[in-house]
Amino acid sequence: MTAKLLCALAAAAVCLLLVWIAGSLMLSPVKCGKNSRQMVLLLVQGREPALEHNVRGLLWLNDNGVLRCRIIIMGEAMDEETRFVAQALAREHSCITLIEDGEKPPWIWKTN
């Protein structure tokens, strides 16, 4: 009885390992060319309760090397709560830039 239980646990562990390996293979990294940069632009208008969740997902991809990019949050007439979250994320992570109400930093359009 104990041998069957151990075999079942071992089989379950092998199945979980195979699923984990298959999942990591599906997340192949996005490579950038020699003379190009990757940026993700989030256009946020008004109230956006999912902003932090969306940015945390992009940060996870960035931290795991799947999508190395700059995250730009471009906000227009954001409400107080959304603006607070966007400012906190930009302060917390150097790869995040917050652009509010139409301002456009000159570096955003440069290619090199």
Buried (B, 14 or more C-beta within 10 A) or exposed (E): EEEEEEEEEEEEEEEEEEEEEEEEEEEEEEEEEEEEEEEBEBEBEEEBEEBBEBBEEBBEBBEEEBBBBBBBBBBEEBBEEBBEBBBEBBEEBEBBBBBBEEEEEEEEEEEE
